[in-house]
Amino acid sequence: MELLLRSPLDMHIHFRQDAMLDVVAPLSAAHFAGGVIMPNLIPPVDSLDRLLWYTNEVRRAVGTHRFDPYMTLFFRDYTREELVAAKPHIIGIKLYPAGATTNSDGGVKEVLSMKHVFAMMEELDIPLLVHGETHGFVLDREREFCEVYRTLATAFPRLRITMEHITTEAAVSLLDEFENLRATVTPHHLLITLDDVAGGMLNPHLFCKPIAKRPEDRDALLAAALRPHPRLMMGSDSAPHPIDKKESAGCAAGIFTAPIILPLLAELFEKHDALVNLQAFVSDHARLLYNVEPPTTTVRLVKESMIIPEQYESVVPMWAGRTISWRVAEVS
């Protein structure tokens, strides 16, 4: 049994920088025709000069793979002139609430105080990508942030807003409330709950932000992905950290899935008799919602056992050592 996927896209990736960039960028580019690259570096990508530098770094690291990097700026109080200059080089601007996740201390403290920036983005048709969490109780942070999404979607009806890596039933329901909201969801949030992270021995390689939630949340996400909801896209949030940063007292947040995303999803969608919908989830919806045309590639997956490697250099992937039932056979 085999499956062909045309120009798959990962609409939320962390490539990091320096040596880590050189390790992980080729692993995504080997299977995907393009992806949205996150800007939360140290320091963040929050100027045109730094954006152009990072774009060149990503292209260098990707090498000969046919891969389009869709770049983002780190949200701050931009002027209109800065936004006009940056627009040809970006797919959107990524908003992080201050301190919500890795390298986000310089994020926004009061989201609704930035309405003047949102208004300019709406006028210029620059999408807003949001890490949607408050600083409340960890399991409630995304649900609480849904009120912010409602406010933004109502106040700026022409602003295209992507709810990044949604994890709750509440966020899924927002997709049917507002036409200008869309979302990404990760493979791992379609597969795991908080029990997998901390229900037995703590598994640091399944710890991420937003944290995995309840079974009913996972089930709502999965139902929307399998359907597939027309404003839901695959964004892996593949987030590498060196093993010493994961297996430590101060465990870094992030799950690394880049090399195994498509086999994981093929196995999951086949289990639910929905393989026919995987193409839309991993490519077609994103192309329509962001109006992008990635390089033409074809990924051929075959239903043959694959053992997930224990490590990719210094990075441990999700479910390292586990056998899954699909593998990538060829990319052309």
N, C-alpha and C positions, 0 to 999 in steps of 0.2 A: 504494500500500500504506500502511495506517495502523495504529497501535497505540494502544489506550486503556489508561491506567494510573489506578487509583483510589487517591486519597489517598497518593501516594508520600511516604516518610519518609527523612530523612537522619539516621542514628543516631549521627553523630559530626561536628560542625562547629565550626570556629573562627570566631567573629564578631569577635574582638578588641574594641576599644573606641575611643571618640572618633571621629575622622574616618573611620578604616578601618571601623568598625562601620556607619557610614552608607552607605558604598560597598557592602559585601558582603552585609549582611543582606537587603536587598530582592532581591538576585540569587538567593539561596536560596529566599526566601519566594515568589518568582514562580512556581516550579515545584513546591515541596514543601509538603505540608500541615502538616508539623511536623518538628522535628529536635532532637537532643540537643546542647546548647550547652556547650562546654568552659569550665572555670573558671580557666585559667592566664593570668590577666591580671596586670598590675603595679599594685598588689599583688594577690595571688590572691583569688578569691571563696571565703573560708573563714570567714564568719560570716553569721548570718541577716540582719543589717543590710545587709551588702554584697551578699548574694544578692538581697534585695528591690530594692535599688537597680539591680543589673544586669538583673534581670527587667524592670523598668520601662524601662530604656534599650533593651533588645532590642525590646520591644513598640513603643516609639516609633519605632525605626529601621525596623522591618518595615512600619509604616504601615498601609495599608488591606488588605494581603494577608491571606488567611485562612490563618494559620500559627500553630501552637501551639509555643512554645518549651518544651522539656523541659529544665529547669535542673539543674545539678550543683554540688555543693560540692567544693572542693579538699581532699583528704584531709589530716587532721592528727589529733592526739590529742584527739578530741571527748569531752565528757561525755555521759552518757545524756540529761540534760536538754536539751542542745544538739541532739542527734539527734532527740528527740521534737518539739522546736519546729520543726526544719527539715523534717521528713518530709513535711508536706502541700505543701511548695513545691518539692520536688526529685524527680527520677526516679532519682537515685543519687548516689554519692560517687566521685570520680575520683582514683585513686591514681597518683602519679608517683614513680618512684624519683628521688632527688635528682640533678639535673643531667642527666637522660636526654634531655631535649628542650627546646623553647623555653619559657622562663619557668618552669622546674621546679626551680630551685636550692633552693626551700623545700620540696621533696618529702621523701619518707621515705628515711632512710639504711638502716634495717634493717627490711624489710617484716615479717618474722616476729616482730619485737618489738611489733607492734601487734595481737596476737591478742585483747586485751581489747576493742578497738574493733570488730574483726570479729565477735566474739561478740555485742556489742550490736546491730550491724547485722543479724546473722542473726535475733536475737530480734524486732527491729522490722520485719523484712522490707524493709530498705533495700538495693537492689542495690549491688554493688561493681564499679566500672569500672576497669580496670587498663591502664596503659601498661607492657606486659610486656617489659622489657629489663634485663639486667645491665649492668655496666660492662666486660665482656670485649671480645674482638676483635669488631669491628663486625658482621661477618657471622654471628657466633655468639651474639649477645646475646639474641635471642628464644628460640632453642633452649635456651640455658642457663636462661632464666627459666621454662621449662616445668616444671622441678622445683618451683619456688615455686607454680605453679598446682596441681600435684598435691598438694602439702602442704595448701594452702588448701582445695581441693575435698574432700579427705579429712577434714580436721579440722572443717570447717563445711559439712556436707552439705546444709543448708537455706539456705545463703547463695547467692544468685544472683550469679554472677561472670561478667562480660563481659570476655573477652580482646579488647582494642581493637586495631583495624587489624592483624590478624595477617598475617604475611608468609612463613611457612615451612610446609613439609610437616609438620614436627613439631607445630606448633600445630593444624593441621587434624586430626591424628590424635587429639588430646586431646578433641575434640568427641564422639568415640565411646567415650571412656573414662569420662566423668563427666557425669551428667545435669544437674548444677547449673552446668556450664560452657556458655556460649554465646559468640559472637564477632561482631565486625564485620570487614568487609574493604572496602578502598577500590577504586574503579574503576582507579586507576593501578597498584595491585599486581596486578590481573588482566591488565594490559596490558604492563608493562615489566619488564625485569631490570636488573641493575647495568650490563650492557653499554650500555643506552640512556643511562645517566647518565654513565658515564666510559669507555666502550669506545673512543670516538673523541675528538673535542673535548668537553671537559667541558660538560654542559648544566645550568646552575644551576637552571633551572626544573623539572628532574626530580629535584632533590636534596631528600630528605625524611628524616625519622626516624619509624619505622624505615626504614632504607635499603632500596631494592629489592634482591632477592636473586637466587638462581640460577634458571635456566629450570625445573628440576624443582620448585622451590618455587612459582613462578608457576603452573605447570601443575596442581599439587595444589589451589591456591586456586581456580583457574578451574573445575576439575572439581567442587568442592564448591558453588560458586556456581551453576553451570549445572544441577546436579542437581535442585532446589536443596536443600542440607542444611537440615533444619528448624530448626536452632539457629544458622544463619548469616544475618546481616543486612547490608544495605548501609549502611556508614558512611563517608562520603567522606574524612574527615580533611582536607577542603578548608581550606587553611591559607595565608591571604594574607599577603604581605609587600610593601612598596613595592619598585619595581624597583631602587632604589639599594641596598637591603639584599640583593637576590638577585644582582645582577650586580656583585659586589664581592669583595675578597680574603677577607673573612669571611662567606661566603655563608650566609644564613639558611636553616634547614631548613623546607621546606613546599612543597606543590604546590597550586596554586589551580585547582579544577575546578568550583566551584559552578554556573556558568551552563550547563555543557556535560555534566553528569553523565548525564542521561537519554538524550540523543542518543548519547553514547559507549557506554552500556550497550545501547541498542537495536541499534546496529551490531554490537557484540560478540556479543550473544545470537543475533542473526539469523545471523551467520557460523557459529555452532555449532548451528543449527536448534533453539534453545531459547527463542524469544521467548515461548512459552506459560508459561515459568517466571519471567519477569522480574517479574511482579506479586508473587509470593511473596517474591522477593529484596528488592524495594524497598519493601514495605509489609506484607504479610500476616504474615510471620514476626515482625517487630518488634512489631506490634500484639498478637500472642499472647504473646510472651515478656515484654513489659513491661506488658501489660494496659492499653493506651492506646486511646482512640478519637479520632483526629484529626478535624478538619473534613472534610466530604465534598467532595472536589474530583475533577475528571477532567482528566487531561493527555492531549491528543491529539497524538501524534507522527506525522509523515508521512515516508515515504522519499523525501526530496528533499535535494539537496546543500546543505551549510552550510559556510561558511568560518569557522573559529574566529577571533574578533577578535584583533588584535595586543595590545590592552590593554583593561582595564576601569578607566578613570581611571589610577591609579598602579600597578595590579596586572597582571602578565602571566599569562595562563592557560596550562595545559598545552597543548602542541601548537599554540601560537599561529600563525595563518596556514595551518594545514593544513585540507584539505577532508575532511569526514566525510559519511556518506551519509544521516543522519537529522537532523531538526530538530523542535523543539517548535512546533506550529502553533497550539495554543489551550489555555488553561487555563480551566475553567469549574467 
